[in-house]
């Protein structure tokens, strides 16, 4: 079983226990993907964590884009902006950094 900073992850790098999440784990995951987390990244990560807390599932990219546009504005709720932050997929990579399960419908 793989681990990151002592927390077990699956073969795709998602935490097996979301309670293990910490900012340090998110930073380590981002470093593995060669990404330096900025305030803009944290805004999306925190949004994803709040979304999961409210709805009990991780949103796929289309739902994520619409939900972010509604809450943070169209300048942030669009694919171009979100993919600039999370090039491997805003839903997949964002959820992984947020310690959430892989979004439904993501391959």
For each residue, the residues with C-beta under 8 A, 3 or more apart:
1: 8 9 16
2: 8 9 10 11 13
3: 6 7 8 9
4: 7 9 13 25 28 29 32
5: 22 24 25 28
6: 3 20
7: 3 4 15 16 17 20 21 25
8: 1 2 3 15 16 17 20
9: 1 2 3 4 12 13 14 15 16
10: 2 13 14 16
11: 2
12: 9 96 102
13: 2 4 9 10 29 32 96
14: 9 10 95 96 100 101 102
15: 7 8 9 18 20 21 25 99 100
16: 1 7 8 9 10 20
17: 7 8 20
18: 15 21 99 100 101
19:
20: 6 7 8 15 16 17 25 99
21: 7 15 18 25 26 98 99
22: 5 25 26
23: 26 27
24: 5 27 28
25: 4 5 7 15 20 21 22 28 29 99
26: 21 22 23 29 30 37 45 97 98 99
27: 23 24 30 31 37
28: 4 5 24 25 31 32
29: 4 13 25 26 32 33 96 97
30: 26 27 33 35 36 37 41 97
31: 27 28 34 35 36
32: 4 13 28 29
33: 29 30 88 93
34: 31
35: 30 31 41 86 87
36: 30 31
37: 26 27 30 41 42 45 97
38: 41 42 85
39: 42 43
40: 43 44 76 85
41: 30 35 37 38 44 45 85 86 97
42: 37 38 39 45 46
43: 39 40 46 47 72 76
44: 40 41 47 48 68 76 82 85 86 90 94
45: 26 37 41 42 48 49 94 97 98
46: 42 43 49 50 98
47: 43 44 50 51 67 68 71 72
48: 44 45 51 52 58 59 64 94 95 98 100
49: 45 46 52 53 98 99 100
50: 46 47 53 54
51: 47 48 54 55 58 59 64 67
52: 48 49 55 56 57 58 95 98 100
53: 49 50 56
54: 50 51
55: 51 52 59
56: 52 53
57: 52 101 103 104
58: 48 51 52 91 95 100 101 102 103 104
59: 48 51 55 63 64 67 91 103
60: 63 64 91 103 104 105 106
61: 64 65 79 82 89 90 91 92 103 106
62: 65 66
63: 59 60 66 67
64: 48 51 59 60 61 67 68 82 90 91 94 103
65: 61 62 68 69 77 78 79 82 90
66: 62 63 69 70 77
67: 47 51 59 63 64 70 71 77
68: 44 47 64 65 71 72 76 77 82
69: 65 66 72 73 74 76 77 78
70: 66 67 77
71: 47 67 68 77
72: 43 47 68 69 76 77
73: 69 76 77
74: 69 77 78
75: 78 81
76: 40 43 44 68 69 72 73 81 82
77: 65 66 67 68 69 70 71 72 73 74 81 82
78: 65 69 74 75 81 82
79: 61 65 82 83 90
80: 83 84
81: 75 76 77 78 84 85
82: 44 61 64 65 68 76 77 78 79 85 86 90 94
83: 79 80 86 87 89 90
84: 80 81 87
85: 38 40 41 44 81 82 90 94
86: 35 41 44 82 83 89 90 92 93 94 97
87: 35 83 84 93
88: 33 92 93
89: 61 83 86 92 93 94 106
90: 44 61 64 65 79 82 83 85 86 93 94
91: 58 59 60 61 64 94 95 103 106
92: 61 86 88 89 95 96 102 103 106
93: 33 86 87 88 89 90 96 97
94: 44 45 48 64 82 85 86 89 90 91 97 98
95: 14 48 52 58 91 92 98 100 101 102 103
96: 12 13 14 29 92 93 99 100 102
97: 26 29 30 37 41 45 86 93 94
98: 21 26 45 46 48 49 52 94 95
99: 15 18 20 21 25 26 49 96
100: 14 15 18 48 49 52 58 95 96 103
101: 14 18 57 58 95
102: 12 14 58 92 95 96 106
103: 57 58 59 60 61 64 91 92 95 100 106
104: 57 58 60
105: 60
106: 60 61 89 91 92 102 103
107:
